[in-house]
Amino acid sequence: MMVLHRAIQAARDADLAALRNIASFGQLSPAISDAQGAGPVHHAARCGRLDCLQFLVIDLGLPAHSRALNGATAAHDAAATGNIRELQWLVDHGGCNIEVCLFTESKDKDAAGATALHLAARFGCVEVTRWLVSVGGVANVATNWGAVPAHYAAANGSLTCLRLLLQEAPRCVNQQTGMGATPLYLACQEGHLHIVQYLVKDCGADVHLRAHDGMTCLHAAAHMGHQAVVVWLVSSVNLSDFFLKRTF
């Protein structure tokens, strides 16, 4: 337990000397991981410690693509935390894959079905999102519950990420999750007025689509108490369908 704590803390703190010291006693192995199954490689990636990452993978031979209990690799962690240098290195030199082939079902997803691009969008990591799209990250692949990266960007309120994703996959503007939520529905639910305006005015998002429980985006905004979104929807678009009785 002491070695585990020291190794992970050293990776997080960019303490390369400490990592070398632990390794000199033969105590750094792929078996070292925290309670979530994440090892020093994961922690170096998520904290942006490129020197430590290179030492662990190149010098010690620790696998860059090992998975934590949630199925995430170090590449997933780097994408989620916006550490683009570490992500690029893992893809170029560490054997991590961020591409998803829709035809062969070859995919690098975590246990929830999320790719690195989903995670970058979820946490609003603009530069990572831009780079992933440019090198083959697929913007219309869905998680286990049917969410594409645009759903995450809309829910998070990241307009730049959402623009990048919908430029790459414009048909995702009205895509529904397994629960029937569109990016617009999620933006309304979270109260992101600027996202709602972009999706409706610039992308032509369908304001009348209903989730599987019968709720529209207006219902979602009203239910969560987002008055500004409700007022804009009511005053800006034809909402006749919104006021029809819901069927469940």
C-alpha positions in Angstrom: 0.0 0.0 0.0 2.9 2.4 0.8 4.5 1.7 -2.6 1.1 2.2 -4.4 0.5 5.5 -2.7 4.1 6.8 -3.4 4.0 5.7 -7.0 0.7 7.3 -7.8 1.5 10.5 -5.9 4.8 10.8 -7.7 3.1 10.4 -11.1 0.5 13.0 -10.1 3.2 15.4 -8.8 5.6 15.0 -11.8 8.2 13.7 -9.3 10.3 11.8 -11.8 13.1 11.3 -9.3 10.7 9.5 -6.9 9.4 7.3 -9.7 13.0 6.4 -10.7 13.7 5.5 -7.1 10.7 3.3 -6.7 11.6 1.6 -10.0 15.2 1.0 -8.9 13.8 -1.4 -6.3 11.7 -3.3 -8.9 8.5 -2.1 -7.3 6.8 -0.5 -10.3 4.8 -3.0 -12.2 1.5 -3.1 -14.2 -0.2 -4.6 -11.0 0.0 -1.3 -9.2 -3.3 0.5 -9.3 -5.7 2.4 -7.0 -9.1 1.3 -5.8 -10.6 2.3 -9.1 -8.1 0.2 -11.1 -6.1 3.3 -12.3 -2.4 3.0 -12.3 0.5 5.5 -12.4 0.1 5.8 -16.2 -3.6 6.9 -15.8 -2.6 9.4 -13.1 0.2 10.9 -15.1 -2.1 11.3 -18.1 -4.9 12.9 -16.2 -2.6 15.3 -14.4 -0.7 16.3 -17.5 2.7 14.9 -16.5 4.3 14.0 -19.9 7.8 13.3 -18.6 6.4 10.8 -16.1 4.2 9.3 -18.7 7.1 8.7 -21.0 9.2 7.2 -18.3 6.5 4.8 -17.2 5.7 3.6 -20.7 9.0 3.8 -22.5 11.6 3.1 -19.8 9.6 0.8 -17.6 7.4 -0.8 -20.3 4.1 -0.2 -18.4 1.2 -0.6 -20.9 -0.3 2.7 -22.0 -3.6 1.2 -22.9 -4.4 -0.7 -19.7 -7.9 -0.1 -18.4 -9.3 1.0 -15.1 -12.4 -0.6 -13.6 -14.6 1.8 -15.6 -12.9 0.7 -18.8 -11.0 3.9 -19.3 -7.5 4.0 -20.6 -5.0 6.8 -20.0 -6.1 8.3 -23.3 -9.7 8.6 -22.0 -8.3 10.3 -18.8 -6.1 12.7 -20.8 -9.1 13.7 -23.0 -11.4 14.2 -20.1 -8.9 16.6 -18.3 -7.9 18.5 -21.5 -4.3 17.3 -21.5 -3.7 17.4 -25.2 0.1 16.8 -25.1 -0.3 13.6 -23.2 -3.2 12.5 -25.3 -1.3 13.1 -28.5 1.7 11.2 -27.2 -0.4 8.3 -26.1 -1.9 8.0 -29.5 1.3 8.6 -31.5 3.7 6.5 -29.3 1.7 4.6 -26.6 -0.5 2.5 -28.8 -3.7 4.1 -27.7 -6.5 4.3 -30.3 -9.1 7.1 -30.5 -10.7 6.1 -33.8 -14.0 4.3 -33.9 -14.9 2.3 -37.0 -18.7 2.2 -37.4 -18.5 -0.6 -40.0 -16.1 -3.1 -38.3 -17.3 -2.2 -34.7 -13.6 -1.7 -33.8 -13.9 0.9 -31.0 -12.0 2.3 -28.1 -14.7 2.9 -25.6 -14.9 2.8 -21.8 -17.4 0.6 -20.0 -20.2 3.2 -20.5 -19.5 3.2 -24.3 -17.8 6.6 -24.2 -14.9 7.5 -26.5 -12.2 10.1 -25.8 -14.3 12.5 -27.9 -17.3 12.0 -25.7 -15.2 12.8 -22.7 -13.6 15.9 -24.2 -17.1 17.2 -25.1 -18.5 16.3 -21.7 -15.8 18.4 -19.9 -15.7 21.2 -22.5 -12.1 20.5 -23.6 -12.1 22.6 -26.8 -8.5 21.9 -28.0 -8.8 18.2 -27.4 -12.2 18.1 -29.2 -10.7 20.0 -32.1 -7.7 17.7 -32.4 -9.7 14.5 -32.0 -12.1 15.5 -34.8 -9.1 16.3 -37.0 -7.5 12.9 -36.6 -10.4 10.6 -36.9 -12.5 10.9 -33.7 -16.0 10.0 -34.9 -18.6 12.5 -33.9 -21.7 10.4 -34.4 -20.8 7.3 -32.4 -23.1 6.6 -29.5 -22.6 5.5 -25.9 -24.4 2.6 -24.4 -27.3 4.9 -23.6 -27.4 6.4 -27.1 -25.6 9.7 -26.5 -23.3 11.2 -29.1 -20.6 13.7 -28.2 -22.9 16.6 -29.2 -25.3 15.5 -26.3 -22.5 16.0 -23.8 -21.4 19.3 -25.3 -24.9 20.7 -25.2 -25.5 19.5 -21.6 -22.2 21.0 -20.5 -22.9 24.3 -22.2 -19.7 24.2 -24.3 -20.7 26.1 -27.5 -17.3 25.8 -29.2 -17.2 22.1 -28.7 -20.7 21.8 -29.9 -20.0 23.8 -33.1 -17.0 21.6 -33.8 -19.0 18.4 -33.4 -22.0 19.5 -35.4 -19.8 20.8 -38.2 -18.4 17.3 -38.4 -21.7 15.5 -37.9 -24.6 17.9 -38.6 -27.2 15.1 -38.6 -26.6 14.7 -34.9 -28.5 17.9 -34.2 -31.8 16.0 -33.6 -30.3 12.7 -32.5 -32.1 11.2 -29.5 -30.6 9.2 -26.7 -32.1 6.0 -25.4 -34.4 8.1 -23.3 -35.4 10.3 -26.3 -33.4 13.4 -25.3 -31.9 15.5 -28.1 -29.0 17.9 -27.6 -31.6 20.7 -27.5 -33.6 18.9 -24.8 -30.5 18.6 -22.7 -29.5 22.2 -23.2 -33.0 23.3 -22.1 -32.9 20.9 -19.1 -29.5 22.4 -18.0 -30.6 26.0 -18.7 -27.9 26.9 -21.3 -29.7 29.6 -23.2 -26.8 30.3 -25.6 -26.8 26.6 -26.6 -30.5 26.6 -27.1 -30.3 29.7 -29.3 -27.5 28.2 -31.4 -29.2 24.9 -31.9 -32.6 26.5 -32.9 -31.5 29.5 -34.9 -28.3 28.3 -36.5 -28.8 24.5 -36.7 -32.5 24.2 -37.1 -33.0 21.9 -34.2 -36.6 20.5 -34.0 -38.2 22.1 -30.9 -41.2 19.7 -31.1 -39.4 16.4 -30.7 -40.4 14.6 -27.5 -38.5 12.5 -25.2 -39.9 9.0 -24.6 -41.8 10.2 -21.5 -43.6 12.7 -23.7 -41.8 15.9 -22.6 -40.6 18.5 -25.1 -37.6 20.8 -24.6 -40.0 23.5 -23.2 -41.3 21.0 -20.6 -37.7 20.2 -19.7 -36.8 23.9 -19.2 -39.9 24.7 -17.2 -39.6 21.6 -15.1 -36.1 22.6 -14.0 -37.1 26.3 -13.5 -35.0 27.8 -16.3 -37.1 30.9 -16.8 -34.9 32.6 -19.4 -35.0 29.5 -21.6 -38.7 29.2 -21.3 -39.3 32.9 -22.1 -37.0 32.7 -25.2 -38.7 29.5 -26.5 -42.2 30.9 -26.0 -41.4 34.2 -27.7 -39.1 33.0 -30.5 -40.6 29.9 -32.1 -43.9 28.4 -33.0 -44.8 26.4 -29.9 -48.3 25.3 -30.8 -47.5 21.6 -30.4 -46.1 22.3 -26.9 -49.5 23.0 -25.6 -51.1 19.9 -26.8 -51.9 17.4 -24.1 -49.0 15.0 -23.5 -49.7 11.3 -23.9 -47.7 8.8 -21.7 
